[in-house]
Amino acid sequence: MNLPNRLTVARIVLTVFFVMALLLPPHGLMLSRFPFGKTTALIIFIVASLTDWWDGWYARRHKLETAFGMLLDPLADKVLTAAAFICFIEQPSYRPGVPLVQAWMVLIIVARDFLVTGLRLVASQQGIVLRAEGLGKHKTVSQMVAIIVILLGLAAREDWNCFGSDYGQFDVVFSRVAFTLMLITVGLTLISGIIYFFKNGHVFFRDA
């Protein structure tokens, strides 16, 4: 297995630890706790995102692109971002009983990303290369920004104790910022997905 593919597999493994860091409590039994979990999750996400850039760059530079990498690399990316958004549903907002990120938002993002990935895989089997649209790239940037900002807010609230016991006002602002970022991300995700399928949907129905 070449280096880019190893980095792709490593990104999937990192996703497991990312989820553990986000969801396991900071205190508890030896095998069921994760001190400074939100900070650790932030670091893991940044490292995993960097491996995504590095493996693609390295594979193109050294002509190490493989069918395995073309299949697994986009899936690894989607697994990482989907894991982040799904875990955010478990995080509380400033209102009791209300999650920081709404489930319907995550459903739209995850469904669109995996449908587009499936479309690209179908196209590749037919010898067609579907390039990312400009709006799709903006969607990706918005997702990364939303995830990193939310992780920063969670770390500030729960790990760094930036506001002591009086973090109520911060929690309100943080929850509203997270909601706004997610609305932007969902909007870009939905619109870019519709445009992508409108332009390339014929690939699905070629042999229907």
C-alpha positions as CSV (number, residue, x, y, z in Angstrom):
1,M,0.0,0.0,0.0
2,N,1.5,3.3,-1.0
3,L,1.8,6.4,1.2
4,P,-1.3,8.3,0.0
5,N,-3.5,5.2,0.6
6,R,-2.0,4.8,4.0
7,L,-2.9,8.4,4.8
8,T,-6.4,7.7,3.6
9,V,-6.7,4.7,5.9
10,A,-5.2,6.7,8.7
11,R,-7.9,9.3,8.3
12,I,-10.6,6.7,8.8
13,V,-8.8,5.4,11.9
14,L,-8.5,9.0,13.2
15,T,-12.2,9.4,12.8
16,V,-12.8,6.7,15.4
17,F,-10.7,8.6,17.9
18,F,-12.3,11.8,16.9
19,V,-15.7,10.4,17.8
20,M,-14.5,9.0,21.1
21,A,-13.0,12.4,22.0
22,L,-16.3,14.2,21.3
23,L,-18.7,11.8,22.9
24,L,-16.9,10.2,25.9
25,P,-17.3,12.1,29.1
26,P,-14.3,13.9,30.7
27,H,-14.7,12.0,33.9
28,G,-15.6,8.4,34.7
29,L,-14.1,4.9,34.6
30,M,-10.6,4.4,33.2
31,L,-11.8,3.1,29.8
32,S,-14.8,5.4,29.4
33,R,-13.5,8.9,29.8
34,F,-11.6,11.4,27.6
35,P,-10.1,14.4,29.4
36,F,-10.0,17.5,27.3
37,G,-12.0,15.7,24.7
38,K,-13.2,18.7,22.7
39,T,-9.7,20.1,22.4
40,T,-8.4,16.6,21.4
41,A,-11.2,16.3,18.8
42,L,-10.3,19.7,17.3
43,I,-6.7,18.7,17.0
44,I,-7.6,15.3,15.5
45,F,-9.9,16.9,13.0
46,I,-7.3,19.4,11.8
47,V,-4.7,16.7,11.5
48,A,-7.1,14.4,9.6
49,S,-8.0,17.3,7.3
50,L,-4.3,18.0,6.5
51,T,-3.8,14.3,5.6
52,D,-6.7,14.8,3.1
53,W,-4.8,17.6,1.4
54,W,-1.4,15.8,1.7
55,D,-2.4,12.4,0.2
56,G,-4.0,14.0,-2.8
57,W,-1.1,16.3,-3.5
58,Y,1.5,13.5,-3.0
59,A,-0.4,11.0,-5.2
60,R,-0.6,13.5,-8.1
61,R,3.0,14.7,-7.7
62,H,4.4,11.1,-7.7
63,K,1.8,9.6,-10.0
64,L,0.6,7.2,-7.3
65,E,-3.1,7.5,-8.0
66,T,-4.8,4.1,-7.7
67,A,-8.3,2.7,-8.0
68,F,-8.3,2.0,-4.3
69,G,-7.4,5.6,-3.5
70,M,-10.0,7.0,-5.9
71,L,-12.6,4.9,-4.2
72,L,-11.6,5.3,-0.6
73,D,-10.3,8.9,-0.4
74,P,-13.7,10.7,-1.0
75,L,-15.4,8.2,1.3
76,A,-12.9,8.8,4.0
77,D,-13.5,12.6,3.7
78,K,-17.3,12.1,4.0
79,V,-17.0,9.7,6.9
80,L,-15.0,12.3,8.8
81,T,-17.3,15.2,8.2
82,A,-20.4,13.1,8.7
83,A,-19.1,11.9,12.0
84,A,-18.5,15.5,13.1
85,F,-22.0,16.7,12.3
86,I,-23.6,13.6,13.8
87,C,-21.7,14.0,17.0
88,F,-22.7,17.7,17.2
89,I,-26.3,16.5,17.5
90,E,-25.3,15.1,20.9
91,Q,-23.9,18.5,22.1
92,P,-26.3,20.7,24.0
93,S,-27.2,24.3,23.1
94,Y,-28.0,27.1,25.6
95,R,-31.6,25.9,25.7
96,P,-32.2,22.7,27.8
97,G,-33.2,19.7,25.7
98,V,-32.3,21.4,22.4
99,P,-29.2,20.1,20.5
100,L,-26.5,22.4,19.3
101,V,-27.0,21.2,15.7
102,Q,-30.4,20.1,14.4
103,A,-30.8,16.5,13.1
104,W,-32.5,17.7,9.9
105,M,-29.5,19.8,9.0
106,V,-27.2,16.8,9.4
107,L,-29.5,14.6,7.4
108,I,-29.4,17.0,4.4
109,I,-25.6,17.3,4.5
110,V,-24.9,13.6,4.9
111,A,-27.4,12.5,2.3
112,R,-26.1,15.0,-0.3
113,D,-22.5,14.2,0.2
114,F,-22.9,10.4,0.0
115,L,-25.3,10.7,-3.0
116,V,-22.7,12.8,-4.9
117,T,-19.9,10.4,-3.9
118,G,-22.1,7.6,-5.3
119,L,-22.7,9.5,-8.5
120,R,-18.9,10.0,-9.0
121,L,-18.3,6.3,-8.4
122,V,-20.9,5.3,-11.0
123,A,-19.4,7.8,-13.4
124,S,-15.9,6.5,-12.9
125,Q,-17.1,3.0,-13.7
126,Q,-18.3,4.4,-17.0
127,G,-15.0,6.1,-17.7
128,I,-16.4,9.6,-16.9
129,V,-14.6,11.9,-14.5
130,L,-16.9,14.3,-12.7
131,R,-15.1,17.4,-11.5
132,A,-16.2,19.4,-8.5
133,E,-18.3,22.4,-9.2
134,G,-17.3,25.8,-8.0
135,L,-20.3,26.0,-5.6
136,G,-19.4,22.5,-4.3
137,K,-16.0,23.8,-3.3
138,H,-17.6,26.7,-1.4
139,K,-19.8,24.1,0.3
140,T,-16.8,22.1,1.4
141,V,-15.2,25.3,2.8
142,S,-18.3,26.1,4.7
143,Q,-18.5,22.7,6.2
144,M,-14.9,22.8,7.4
145,V,-15.3,26.3,8.8
146,A,-18.5,25.3,10.6
147,I,-16.9,22.2,12.1
148,I,-13.8,24.0,13.3
149,V,-15.7,26.9,14.8
150,I,-18.1,24.6,16.6
151,L,-15.2,22.5,17.9
152,L,-13.4,25.7,19.1
153,G,-16.6,26.8,20.9
154,L,-17.1,23.4,22.5
155,A,-13.4,23.4,23.6
156,A,-13.7,26.9,25.0
157,R,-16.9,26.1,26.9
158,E,-16.0,22.6,28.3
159,D,-12.2,22.3,28.3
160,W,-10.6,25.6,28.7
161,N,-13.1,27.0,31.2
162,C,-12.7,30.4,29.6
163,F,-15.8,31.9,31.3
164,G,-15.7,30.1,34.6
165,S,-19.2,29.2,36.0
166,D,-20.7,32.2,34.3
167,Y,-20.7,31.1,30.7
168,G,-24.4,31.6,30.0
169,Q,-24.0,34.6,27.6
170,F,-21.2,32.9,25.7
171,D,-23.4,29.8,25.4
172,V,-26.2,31.9,23.8
173,V,-23.8,33.6,21.3
174,F,-22.1,30.3,20.5
175,S,-25.3,28.4,19.9
176,R,-26.6,31.2,17.6
177,V,-23.3,31.3,15.7
178,A,-23.3,27.6,15.3
179,F,-26.9,27.6,14.0
180,T,-26.1,30.4,11.5
181,L,-23.1,28.6,10.2
182,M,-25.1,25.4,9.9
183,L,-27.8,27.2,8.0
184,I,-25.3,28.6,5.5
185,T,-23.7,25.1,5.1
186,V,-27.0,23.4,4.6
187,G,-28.1,26.0,2.0
188,L,-24.8,25.7,0.0
189,T,-25.0,21.9,0.4
190,L,-28.5,21.6,-0.9
191,I,-28.1,24.1,-3.8
192,S,-24.8,22.6,-4.9
193,G,-26.3,19.1,-4.8
194,I,-29.3,20.0,-6.9
195,I,-27.0,21.7,-9.5
196,Y,-24.6,18.8,-9.5
197,F,-27.4,16.2,-10.1
198,F,-29.1,18.5,-12.7
199,K,-25.8,18.6,-14.7
200,N,-24.7,15.0,-14.2
201,G,-27.9,13.0,-13.4
202,H,-27.8,11.4,-16.9
203,V,-25.0,9.2,-15.6
204,F,-27.4,7.5,-13.3
205,F,-30.0,6.8,-16.0
206,R,-27.7,5.9,-18.8
207,D,-28.4,2.2,-18.5
208,A,-31.6,2.4,-16.5
